[in-house]
Structures are given as C-alpha cells and as structure tokens.
Amino acid sequence: MAYVTSLLRGLIALAALTGIVIECVEGSPLVVFSFFTIWSNTAVAVVLGLGAVRAWRRLPPVAPLWTGGVLLCISVVGLVFHLVLDNPASQFNQAAEIARLTGARAVANQLLHTVTPLGVALDWLLLTRPGALRWRHAAQWLAAPGAYLAFALIRGALLAPDTPTRYTYPFLDVPAHGYAGVLTNAAVLALAFYALGLALVTVDRFRPAVAGRENRISSLGAGGLK
C-alpha cells in the first residue's frame, strides 16, 4: 500500500511540474516564476515528490511544517484563483482573460489552479496521519507570503512602468492602488492566510484517520523540523 501512496504523491508532483513546464515553454520563465502560483506549485512538486520517494523507500515522512505549509499555500492559490481572479463579481476579476486561454495554456491553468490544490488536499485528508500540525505552524507559514510580497514589490519597483506583468496580481498593483492600498490588500490576505492556517490545524486535530497506520505519510513521531 505504501507503493500506492507513493504513486499518488508522485502523480500530484508530476501535475505541478507539468503545469510549470508548460507555462515556461509558452512564456518567459523569468515572468512565470514571478507568480505566487508558480512558487506554490514548485513547493508542491518538491515536497510531494520527496514524500513519494520516502513512501516508496518506507522512510520517515516529510516534516508536518513543510507538508502543512505546502497545503496552505496551494489552497490559497486555488481559493484566490476561483473566488477572486476567476470571479466576475470580484473587483480584481480576470475572468475574461482566463476564458481566452486555449490549448496547452488552458491545461496548465487547470493543473496549477485546480488539480494540484485538490490533489494536495486529498493527500492530506486521506493519506496523512491526523494531529501532526501545531498551532505555531500557522504563524510560521506566513513567512512564505511575506517573502513573496517583498519580492513582488521590489520587482515591480525595479521594472519599467510599461513592463507587462510588472505587478503580477491586480491587488498588488501599486500604480492602481498606491502602496497604502497594496499593503492593506496584503494585510487582508495575511489575515486570511493565518485564519486558514489555524483552520487547518483545528481540522487536523479532529479529523478521523482514513488510511491504515502503515500508509499514513505524516507521523506524529516524524523526524526533522516540526
């Protein structure tokens, strides 16, 4: 059964990697890797890929700090995409532009924003031992969006005003909202990140164990950084 777990994790990692490769082939890798979606899917490919290898070799699982952080980040990617960017009712919606995607770009879009968030969530619910996440993790996980915010603002400030995708997301567009507006948007997202992180820890403490003990990926006794 450990081999089945390894295969499923490997497929999720492959989905993330495939979406990233398509985006890089279809566009500029420097632009592609400026999006939080790509950062998060890269983390999915690395962490889930490592988890697949460790399950195959029956080694201790990846530490919950990292698996939980990946779950949180990719969940936010999926939620922001479907509720904010691909939502005509949202003030930041890009639904018309998203609807124009075809071919490989449309496939990549679905892999990066829908398939990997659902895959990682199912992996956590079905193949991960409950109770491994800690309350402190919710605060530690904020390092990822914080680092991305700093990167996005510095990148935007250094690029010429007419550079396409100077600011990667509409809620981070400094010319449109000013730094005060962007930081307000970032604060709201940070609160959402933290609240969702706390929700994940809460659910993790009460959800039932689905897989058998030998098949769970994250153990309460797992080694490494917690």
Secondary structure by P-SEA (a helix, b strand, c coil): caaaaaaaaaaaaaaaaaaaaaaaaacccccccccaaaaaaaaaaaaaaaaaaaaaaccccccaaaaaaaaaaaaaaaaaaaaccccccccccaaaaaaaccaaaaaaaaaaccaaaaaaaaaaaccccccccccccccccaaaaaaaaaaaaaaaaaccccccccccccccccccccaaaaaaaaaaaaaaaaaaaaaaaaaaaccccccccccccccccccccc
